[in-house]
């Protein structure tokens, strides 16, 4: 049984990806170009965010962190 916490995703060099992370109480959802990964958290999440790549580099642009959801 795979109970690991890491999920690899194949990404192409030079391609721009749109990423959104939504945390609502104990549920976290990471969207990468419309594909979602959900996780249940049993401890309160921290106050920071980290982005990393294995054996490559990552460039983050136009990043922002908001508290609460925007209402239309």
PyMOL commands that set and color helices and strands:
alter all, ss='L'
color gray80, all
select strands_A, chain A and resi 19-24+27-32+35-40
alter strands_A, ss='S'
color yellow, strands_A
deselect
rebuild
show_as cartoon
